[in-house]
Amino acid sequence: MEERDYKNILYSEDDLKRRIEELGRQITEDYAGKDLILVGVLKGSLFFMTDLARAIRLPLQLDLISVGVYPNTTGRTGVVRVTKDLDFDIDGKHVLIIEDIIRSGLTTGYLLQNLETRGAASIGICTLLLSPGEQLISIPVQYVGFEVSRTRLLGYGLDVDEKGRNLPFIVEIN
């Protein structure tokens, strides 16, 4: 992906920093006195989760989970499977799933169902970007950085063919 493929910068470094600080303050307030664990969904959430964890003024744990979508036998839809599971036990803890972007909601919905079976005190969802026009299922998202429309995005964890995640801003691409 070359710079000439960028349409425009959707969210600058300053935009991201400002919004993440706001989310961090809200999460700090909402989870005060609770045993909080942030569960980042690999790979896209890494940059967001790192900056968000710094903005949350509470003791917390960090963990990572990875999911893959595999074709089923009919070839019409994919089957979601955990490819890297949590390292920590979440029983009795307040879990906040951290996503880079929620589009269809299928992967996040699967994770929510999967983690609900593990005895967490509560499970919430925080996403940097939400594309409500693409959602196929309704899932409760407590914290949203920005709402976006159907568009191809790159940067700050979002990639094209595993490249571009390291951009410090989010751009719309051709």
MDAnalysis code that builds the backbone (N, CA, C; Angstrom):
import MDAnalysis as mda
import numpy as np

u = mda.Universe.empty(522, n_residues=174, atom_resindex=np.repeat(np.arange(174), 3), trajectory=True)
u.add_TopologyAttr("name", ["N", "CA", "C"] * 174)
u.add_TopologyAttr("resid", np.arange(1, 175))
u.add_TopologyAttr("resname", ["MET", "GLU", "GLU", "ARG", "ASP", "TYR", "LYS", "ASN", "ILE", "LEU", "TYR", "SER", "GLU", "ASP", "ASP", "LEU", "LYS", "ARG", "ARG", "ILE", "GLU", "GLU", "LEU", "GLY", "ARG", "GLN", "ILE", "THR", "GLU", "ASP", "TYR", "ALA", "GLY", "LYS", "ASP", "LEU", "ILE", "LEU", "VAL", "GLY", "VAL", "LEU", "LYS", "GLY", "SER", "LEU", "PHE", "PHE", "MET", "THR", "ASP", "LEU", "ALA", "ARG", "ALA", "ILE", "ARG", "LEU", "PRO", "LEU", "GLN", "LEU", "ASP", "LEU", "ILE", "SER", "VAL", "GLY", "VAL", "TYR", "PRO", "ASN", "THR", "THR", "GLY", "ARG", "THR", "GLY", "VAL", "VAL", "ARG", "VAL", "THR", "LYS", "ASP", "LEU", "ASP", "PHE", "ASP", "ILE", "ASP", "GLY", "LYS", "HIS", "VAL", "LEU", "ILE", "ILE", "GLU", "ASP", "ILE", "ILE", "ARG", "SER", "GLY", "LEU", "THR", "THR", "GLY", "TYR", "LEU", "LEU", "GLN", "ASN", "LEU", "GLU", "THR", "ARG", "GLY", "ALA", "ALA", "SER", "ILE", "GLY", "ILE", "CYS", "THR", "LEU", "LEU", "LEU", "SER", "PRO", "GLY", "GLU", "GLN", "LEU", "ILE", "SER", "ILE", "PRO", "VAL", "GLN", "TYR", "VAL", "GLY", "PHE", "GLU", "VAL", "SER", "ARG", "THR", "ARG", "LEU", "LEU", "GLY", "TYR", "GLY", "LEU", "ASP", "VAL", "ASP", "GLU", "LYS", "GLY", "ARG", "ASN", "LEU", "PRO", "PHE", "ILE", "VAL", "GLU", "ILE", "ASN"])
u.atoms.positions = np.array([
    [0.850, -1.169, 0.000],
    [0.000, 0.000, 0.000],
    [0.895, 1.232, 0.000],
    [0.723, 2.066, -0.970],
    [1.539, 3.269, -1.124],
    [0.722, 4.500, -0.746],
    [1.415, 5.577, -0.392],
    [0.714, 6.804, 0.002],
    [-0.251, 7.297, -1.060],
    [0.043, 7.035, -2.309],
    [-0.856, 7.482, -3.384],
    [-2.210, 6.771, -3.323],
    [-2.271, 5.648, -2.588],
    [-3.529, 4.922, -2.437],
    [-4.414, 5.510, -1.334],
    [-3.883, 6.448, -0.554],
    [-4.648, 7.070, 0.523],
    [-5.617, 8.079, -0.078],
    [-6.878, 7.978, 0.308],
    [-7.860, 8.987, -0.113],
    [-7.739, 10.221, 0.771],
    [-7.863, 9.992, 2.062],
    [-7.726, 11.091, 3.018],
    [-7.528, 10.528, 4.418],
    [-6.959, 11.358, 5.279],
    [-6.795, 10.950, 6.677],
    [-8.140, 11.135, 7.365],
    [-8.677, 10.034, 7.860],
    [-9.971, 10.066, 8.537],
    [-9.810, 10.509, 9.992],
    [-8.794, 9.940, 10.673],
    [-8.524, 10.282, 12.069],
    [-7.025, 10.476, 12.238],
    [-6.641, 11.672, 12.645],
    [-5.231, 12.003, 12.853],
    [-4.748, 11.399, 14.173],
    [-3.439, 11.472, 14.384],
    [-2.867, 11.039, 15.658],
    [-3.526, 11.766, 16.817],
    [-3.719, 13.071, 16.678],
    [-4.340, 13.865, 17.744],
    [-5.790, 13.460, 17.972],
    [-6.534, 13.208, 16.892],
    [-7.926, 12.753, 17.027],
    [-7.984, 11.460, 17.829],
    [-7.106, 10.519, 17.487],
    [-7.081, 9.220, 18.163],
    [-6.709, 9.389, 19.630],
    [-5.669, 10.156, 19.892],
    [-5.220, 10.355, 21.273],
    [-6.320, 10.982, 22.127],
    [-6.954, 12.006, 21.603],
    [-8.010, 12.708, 22.338],
    [-9.172, 11.758, 22.668],
    [-9.615, 10.991, 21.680],
    [-10.760, 10.096, 21.895],
    [-10.409, 8.954, 22.842],
    [-9.196, 8.434, 22.728],
    [-8.777, 7.343, 23.612],
    [-8.676, 7.835, 25.051],
    [-8.214, 9.049, 25.260],
    [-8.183, 9.626, 26.611],
    [-9.600, 9.722, 27.180],
    [-10.560, 10.132, 26.346],
    [-11.961, 10.210, 26.786],
    [-12.487, 8.830, 27.161],
    [-12.219, 7.839, 26.320],
    [-12.653, 6.472, 26.618],
    [-12.002, 5.973, 27.903],
    [-10.718, 6.253, 28.073],
    [-10.006, 5.833, 29.279],
    [-10.616, 6.419, 30.540],
    [-10.982, 7.691, 30.495],
    [-11.631, 8.324, 31.658],
    [-12.968, 7.652, 31.975],
    [-13.754, 7.378, 30.942],
    [-15.064, 6.747, 31.152],
    [-14.912, 5.329, 31.712],
    [-13.982, 4.564, 31.160],
    [-13.752, 3.195, 31.639],
    [-13.229, 3.221, 33.069],
    [-12.342, 4.158, 33.388],
    [-11.828, 4.300, 34.753],
    [-12.980, 4.529, 35.728],
    [-13.887, 5.393, 35.355],
    [-15.046, 5.692, 36.200],
    [-15.960, 4.467, 36.332],
    [-16.247, 3.812, 35.222],
    [-17.187, 2.687, 35.222],
    [-16.652, 1.447, 35.927],
    [-15.343, 1.243, 35.916],
    [-14.761, 0.025, 36.485],
    [-14.006, 0.270, 37.791],
    [-14.173, 1.427, 38.393],
    [-13.500, 1.723, 39.665],
    [-13.853, 0.653, 40.698],
    [-12.833, 0.129, 41.364],
    [-13.039, -0.874, 42.401],
    [-13.299, -2.278, 41.884],
    [-13.193, -2.489, 40.590],
    [-13.463, -3.810, 40.003],
    [-12.168, -4.431, 39.486],
    [-12.140, -5.759, 39.457],
    [-10.995, -6.513, 38.958],
    [-11.110, -6.598, 37.435],
    [-10.435, -5.687, 36.730],
    [-10.594, -5.520, 35.284],
    [-9.491, -6.217, 34.502],
    [-9.900, -6.883, 33.429],
    [-8.950, -7.459, 32.481],
    [-9.353, -7.031, 31.073],
    [-8.409, -6.439, 30.354],
    [-8.635, -6.073, 28.958],
    [-8.215, -7.254, 28.096],
    [-9.095, -7.666, 27.191],
    [-8.800, -8.772, 26.281],
    [-8.762, -8.216, 24.862],
    [-7.563, -8.069, 24.339],
    [-7.385, -7.552, 22.991],
    [-7.540, -8.643, 21.956],
    [-8.237, -8.313, 20.873],
    [-8.427, -9.258, 19.780],
    [-7.314, -9.010, 18.760],
    [-6.464, -10.020, 18.597],
    [-5.311, -9.904, 17.693],
    [-5.736, -9.891, 16.239],
    [-4.968, -9.242, 15.413],
    [-3.803, -8.425, 15.663],
    [-4.182, -6.956, 15.708],
    [-5.329, -6.644, 15.152],
    [-5.701, -5.254, 14.928],
    [-5.823, -4.375, 16.152],
    [-6.149, -4.957, 17.297],
    [-6.405, -4.123, 18.479],
    [-5.146, -3.725, 19.240],
    [-3.989, -4.232, 18.854],
    [-2.775, -4.021, 19.656],
    [-2.462, -2.559, 19.954],
    [-2.451, -1.715, 18.942],
    [-2.107, -0.305, 19.155],
    [-3.167, 0.381, 20.017],
    [-4.423, 0.132, 19.699],
    [-5.529, 0.724, 20.456],
    [-5.500, 0.260, 21.902],
    [-5.356, -1.051, 22.128],
    [-5.365, -1.567, 23.489],
    [-4.203, -1.005, 24.302],
    [-3.040, -0.901, 23.704],
    [-1.879, -0.359, 24.412],
    [-2.139, 1.073, 24.877],
    [-2.603, 1.910, 23.970],
    [-2.867, 3.308, 24.327],
    [-4.045, 3.438, 25.287],
    [-5.068, 2.608, 25.104],
    [-6.228, 2.640, 25.996],
    [-5.835, 2.209, 27.409],
    [-5.028, 1.163, 27.526],
    [-4.587, 0.689, 28.846],
    [-3.845, 1.796, 29.590],
    [-3.052, 2.566, 28.877],
    [-2.335, 3.691, 29.497],
    [-3.285, 4.796, 29.944],
    [-4.417, 4.920, 29.264],
    [-5.390, 5.973, 29.593],
    [-6.336, 5.565, 30.720],
    [-6.371, 4.292, 31.055],
    [-7.219, 3.806, 32.150],
    [-6.411, 3.898, 33.435],
    [-6.918, 4.634, 34.390],
    [-6.193, 4.890, 35.634],
    [-6.625, 3.919, 36.727],
    [-6.493, 2.626, 36.428],
    [-6.827, 1.560, 37.368],
    [-5.807, 0.437, 37.223],
    [-5.619, -0.354, 38.281],
    [-4.829, -1.572, 38.091],
    [-5.638, -2.512, 37.190],
    [-4.982, -3.143, 36.238],
    [-5.696, -4.049, 35.342],
    [-4.734, -5.091, 34.797],
    [-5.301, -6.113, 34.204],
    [-4.526, -7.134, 33.508],
    [-4.786, -6.993, 32.019],
    [-3.820, -7.440, 31.229],
    [-3.965, -7.468, 29.777],
    [-3.839, -8.907, 29.303],
    [-4.674, -9.290, 28.368],
    [-4.564, -10.601, 27.740],
    [-4.940, -10.446, 26.280],
    [-4.610, -11.458, 25.502],
    [-4.865, -11.424, 24.063],
    [-5.558, -12.699, 23.617],
    [-6.402, -12.564, 22.620],
    [-7.074, -13.712, 22.020],
    [-7.060, -13.491, 20.512],
    [-6.996, -14.582, 19.777],
    [-7.010, -14.477, 18.321],
    [-8.050, -15.441, 17.777],
    [-8.763, -14.982, 16.780],
    [-9.768, -15.834, 16.143],
    [-9.518, -15.859, 14.645],
    [-9.926, -16.956, 14.041],
    [-9.832, -17.089, 12.592],
    [-11.184, -17.495, 12.051],
    [-11.439, -17.121, 10.820],
    [-12.684, -17.514, 10.163],
    [-12.314, -18.512, 9.078],
    [-12.916, -19.698, 9.171],
    [-12.622, -20.774, 8.233],
    [-13.870, -21.111, 7.448],
    [-13.729, -21.442, 6.161],
    [-14.913, -21.787, 5.365],
    [-15.553, -23.071, 5.886],
    [-16.879, -23.117, 5.847],
    [-17.538, -24.362, 6.222],
    [-17.742, -25.194, 4.966],
    [-18.374, -26.338, 5.113],
    [-18.507, -27.259, 3.982],
    [-19.411, -26.728, 2.885],
    [-20.335, -25.834, 3.218],
    [-21.214, -25.294, 2.176],
    [-20.545, -24.157, 1.419],
    [-19.499, -23.574, 2.021],
    [-18.789, -22.477, 1.370],
    [-19.525, -21.150, 1.417],
    [-20.692, -21.110, 2.064],
    [-21.489, -19.877, 2.083],
    [-21.104, -18.942, 3.215],
    [-20.774, -19.505, 4.346],
    [-20.388, -18.672, 5.488],
    [-19.158, -19.268, 6.144],
    [-18.520, -18.492, 6.986],
    [-17.339, -18.978, 7.670],
    [-17.648, -19.453, 9.070],
    [-16.758, -20.285, 9.579],
    [-16.849, -20.773, 10.941],
    [-15.759, -20.064, 11.734],
    [-16.130, -19.449, 12.835],
    [-15.176, -18.717, 13.667],
    [-14.601, -19.672, 14.704],
    [-13.280, -19.655, 14.839],
    [-12.606, -20.495, 15.825],
    [-11.520, -19.688, 16.528],
    [-11.308, -20.000, 17.802],
    [-10.216, -19.387, 18.559],
    [-8.909, -20.024, 18.098],
    [-7.947, -19.200, 17.689],
    [-6.643, -19.710, 17.257],
    [-5.544, -19.426, 18.285],
    [-5.778, -18.492, 19.190],
    [-4.888, -18.218, 20.327],
    [-5.786, -17.856, 21.492],
    [-5.771, -18.703, 22.507],
    [-6.680, -18.496, 23.633],
    [-6.032, -17.626, 24.709],
    [-6.849, -17.268, 25.686],
    [-6.393, -16.444, 26.804],
    [-5.348, -17.173, 27.636],
    [-4.458, -16.410, 28.238],
    [-3.472, -16.964, 29.154],
    [-3.989, -16.965, 30.591],
    [-4.917, -16.046, 30.909],
    [-5.419, -15.904, 32.271],
    [-6.823, -16.470, 32.412],
    [-7.138, -16.891, 33.625],
    [-8.493, -17.317, 33.971],
    [-9.319, -16.051, 34.202],
    [-10.479, -15.961, 33.584],
    [-11.305, -14.756, 33.737],
    [-12.446, -14.952, 34.728],
    [-12.503, -16.091, 35.382],
    [-13.564, -16.374, 36.344],
    [-13.601, -15.292, 37.425],
    [-14.764, -14.663, 37.579],
    [-14.956, -13.643, 38.597],
    [-14.414, -12.265, 38.246],
    [-13.820, -12.124, 37.087],
    [-13.243, -10.835, 36.692],
    [-14.182, -10.086, 35.758],
    [-13.948, -8.796, 35.678],
    [-14.703, -7.943, 34.754],
    [-13.868, -7.823, 33.480],
    [-14.399, -8.370, 32.403],
    [-13.673, -8.460, 31.134],
    [-14.159, -7.369, 30.187],
    [-13.212, -6.711, 29.549],
    [-13.539, -5.741, 28.511],
    [-12.826, -6.183, 27.235],
    [-13.615, -6.643, 26.254],
    [-13.076, -7.053, 24.960],
    [-12.693, -5.787, 24.194],
    [-11.474, -5.767, 23.662],
    [-10.978, -4.602, 22.931],
    [-10.837, -4.970, 21.453],
    [-11.583, -4.276, 20.611],
    [-11.567, -4.511, 19.161],
    [-11.038, -3.276, 18.440],
    [-10.438, -3.489, 17.271],
    [-10.050, -2.355, 16.433],
    [-11.265, -1.840, 15.678],
    [-12.024, -2.756, 15.073],
    [-13.215, -2.367, 14.313],
    [-14.239, -3.489, 14.383],
    [-15.494, -3.108, 14.513],
    [-16.590, -4.072, 14.445],
    [-17.385, -3.737, 13.199],
    [-17.425, -4.697, 12.292],
    [-18.191, -4.529, 11.057],
    [-19.459, -5.383, 11.136],
    [-19.374, -6.657, 10.802],
    [-20.561, -7.522, 10.811],
    [-21.008, -7.844, 12.233],
    [-20.066, -7.888, 13.163],
    [-20.373, -8.266, 14.536],
    [-20.269, -9.759, 14.784],
    [-20.071, -10.546, 13.737],
    [-20.054, -12.003, 13.887],
    [-18.892, -12.486, 14.747],
    [-17.693, -11.986, 14.499],
    [-16.535, -12.416, 15.278],
    [-16.672, -11.972, 16.731],
    [-17.050, -10.733, 16.945],
    [-17.210, -10.224, 18.306],
    [-18.339, -10.955, 19.018],
    [-19.425, -11.231, 18.313],
    [-20.529, -11.997, 18.887],
    [-20.086, -13.383, 19.317],
    [-19.274, -14.025, 18.491],
    [-18.738, -15.342, 18.832],
    [-17.881, -15.249, 20.092],
    [-16.990, -14.257, 20.141],
    [-16.132, -14.091, 21.316],
    [-16.952, -13.852, 22.577],
    [-17.971, -13.035, 22.456],
    [-18.839, -12.747, 23.591],
    [-19.461, -14.040, 24.117],
    [-20.013, -14.851, 23.230],
    [-20.610, -16.132, 23.639],
    [-19.564, -17.055, 24.249],
    [-18.387, -17.117, 23.638],
    [-17.318, -17.982, 24.120],
    [-16.888, -17.571, 25.527],
    [-16.662, -16.283, 25.739],
    [-16.179, -15.811, 27.038],
    [-17.258, -15.865, 28.116],
    [-18.523, -15.758, 27.728],
    [-19.615, -15.835, 28.708],
    [-19.648, -17.187, 29.419],
    [-19.120, -18.229, 28.811],
    [-19.122, -19.566, 29.416],
    [-18.007, -19.744, 30.441],
    [-17.184, -18.737, 30.629],
    [-15.996, -18.882, 31.473],
    [-16.117, -18.231, 32.847],
    [-17.305, -17.814, 33.224],
    [-17.540, -17.347, 34.582],
    [-17.116, -15.929, 34.909],
    [-16.977, -15.087, 33.918],
    [-16.604, -13.690, 34.181],
    [-17.720, -12.986, 34.949],
    [-17.350, -12.049, 35.800],
    [-18.342, -11.264, 36.545],
    [-19.155, -10.402, 35.586],
    [-18.497, -9.873, 34.551],
    [-19.179, -9.111, 33.502],
    [-18.296, -9.115, 32.266],
    [-18.927, -8.895, 31.123],
    [-18.178, -8.788, 29.871],
    [-18.714, -7.588, 29.109],
    [-17.812, -6.678, 28.771],
    [-18.170, -5.514, 27.980],
    [-17.351, -5.487, 26.705],
    [-17.709, -4.580, 25.819],
    [-17.009, -4.455, 24.544],
    [-16.629, -2.995, 24.326],
    [-15.388, -2.796, 23.920],
    [-14.883, -1.477, 23.548],
    [-14.245, -1.605, 22.172],
    [-14.688, -0.800, 21.236],
    [-14.108, -0.824, 19.895],
    [-13.685, 0.577, 19.485],
    [-12.575, 0.650, 18.803],
    [-12.136, 1.941, 18.294],
    [-13.090, 2.427, 17.213],
    [-13.471, 1.518, 16.306],
    [-14.336, 1.876, 15.183],
    [-15.530, 0.936, 15.114],
    [-16.690, 1.500, 14.843],
    [-17.916, 0.717, 14.683],
    [-18.557, 1.126, 13.370],
    [-18.903, 0.113, 12.571],
    [-19.571, 0.360, 11.294],
    [-20.994, -0.192, 11.381],
    [-21.931, 0.597, 11.940],
    [-23.280, 0.085, 12.175],
    [-24.003, -0.360, 10.908],
    [-23.685, 0.236, 9.784],
    [-24.345, -0.129, 8.535],
    [-23.979, -1.506, 8.022],
    [-22.920, -2.088, 8.567],
    [-22.474, -3.409, 8.126],
    [-22.855, -4.516, 9.103],
    [-23.416, -4.168, 10.256],
    [-23.699, -5.173, 11.271],
    [-24.777, -6.144, 10.818],
    [-24.455, -7.440, 10.965],
    [-25.401, -8.507, 10.648],
    [-26.123, -8.990, 11.895],
    [-25.468, -8.824, 13.049],
    [-26.096, -9.182, 14.317],
    [-25.943, -8.008, 15.274],
    [-26.866, -7.928, 16.200],
    [-26.820, -6.857, 17.189],
    [-26.034, -7.340, 18.405],
    [-24.993, -6.613, 18.750],
    [-24.229, -6.927, 19.948],
    [-24.103, -5.657, 20.785],
    [-24.077, -5.819, 22.107],
    [-23.977, -4.638, 22.971],
    [-22.542, -4.108, 23.005],
    [-22.336, -2.912, 22.506],
    [-21.011, -2.288, 22.524],
    [-21.093, -1.090, 23.468],
    [-20.377, -1.185, 24.582],
    [-20.454, -0.149, 25.612],
    [-19.618, 1.086, 25.282],
    [-18.503, 0.888, 24.589],
    [-17.591, 1.998, 24.324],
    [-17.197, 2.003, 22.851],
    [-17.426, 3.130, 22.186],
    [-17.117, 3.276, 20.760],
    [-16.262, 4.524, 20.579],
    [-15.132, 4.347, 19.906],
    [-14.293, 5.501, 19.600],
    [-14.935, 6.380, 18.544],
    [-15.194, 5.792, 17.385],
    [-15.781, 6.520, 16.263],
    [-16.690, 5.587, 15.472],
    [-17.746, 6.140, 14.893],
    [-18.572, 5.380, 13.954],
    [-18.086, 5.689, 12.550],
    [-18.007, 4.643, 11.732],
    [-17.550, 4.794, 10.348],
    [-18.571, 4.163, 9.412],
    [-18.511, 4.580, 8.159],
    [-19.378, 3.970, 7.153],
    [-18.586, 2.893, 6.416],
    [-19.245, 2.239, 5.505],
    [-18.569, 1.199, 4.719],
    [-17.442, 1.835, 3.924],
    [-16.248, 1.533, 4.313],
    [-15.094, 2.103, 3.631],
    [-13.871, 1.258, 3.942],
    [-12.879, 1.323, 3.102],
    [-11.625, 0.602, 3.342],
    [-10.702, 1.513, 4.135],
    [-10.227, 1.002, 5.256],
    [-9.412, 1.800, 6.165],
    [-8.060, 1.142, 6.393],
    [-7.088, 1.965, 6.760],
    [-5.734, 1.489, 6.992],
    [-5.099, 2.326, 8.091],
    [-4.301, 1.660, 8.927],
    [-3.526, 2.353, 9.947],
    [-4.030, 2.106, 11.351],
    [-3.165, 2.380, 12.313],
    [-3.460, 2.238, 13.735],
    [-4.077, 0.863, 14.044],
    [-3.439, -0.174, 13.497],
    [-3.880, -1.545, 13.724],
    [-4.609, -2.156, 12.547],
    [-5.234, -1.330, 11.728],
    [-5.962, -1.830, 10.556],
    [-4.966, -2.055, 9.423],
    [-5.129, -3.169, 8.706],
    [-4.139, -3.525, 7.698],
    [-4.767, -3.858, 6.354],
    [-3.905, -3.915, 5.361],
    [-4.227, -4.499, 4.067],
    [-3.110, -5.498, 3.802],
    [-3.456, -6.766, 3.736],
    [-2.462, -7.831, 3.544],
    [-1.342, -7.751, 4.579],
    [-1.724, -7.534, 5.830],
    [-0.805, -7.480, 6.977],
    [0.140, -6.277, 6.955],
    [-0.104, -5.307, 6.108],
    [0.757, -4.117, 6.055],
    [-0.053, -2.873, 6.396],
    [0.638, -1.868, 6.921],
    [0.012, -0.588, 7.211],
    [-0.510, -0.431, 8.624],
    [-0.455, -1.497, 9.429],
    [-0.954, -1.416, 10.810],
    [-0.234, -0.340, 11.613],
    [1.037, -0.111, 11.302],
    [1.876, 0.759, 12.114],
    [1.702, 2.248, 11.831],
    [0.853, 2.617, 10.891],
    [0.604, 4.044, 10.664],
    [-0.007, 4.650, 11.928],
    [0.417, 5.841, 12.334],
    [-0.084, 6.433, 13.577],
    [-1.433, 7.133, 13.422],
    [-2.049, 7.008, 12.273],
    [-3.345, 7.628, 11.975],
    [-4.162, 6.621, 11.176],
    [-5.413, 6.953, 10.905],
    [-6.276, 6.074, 10.106],
    [-6.641, 6.805, 8.826],
    [-6.391, 6.131, 7.704],
    [-6.695, 6.712, 6.402],
    [-7.736, 5.870, 5.681],
    [-8.490, 6.547, 4.832],
    [-9.384, 5.868, 3.909],
    [-8.542, 5.572, 2.673],
    [-8.695, 4.367, 2.127],
    [-7.891, 4.000, 0.963],
    [-8.772, 3.695, -0.235],
    [-8.157, 3.803, -1.411],
    [-8.860, 3.522, -2.668],
    [-9.078, 2.026, -2.835],
])
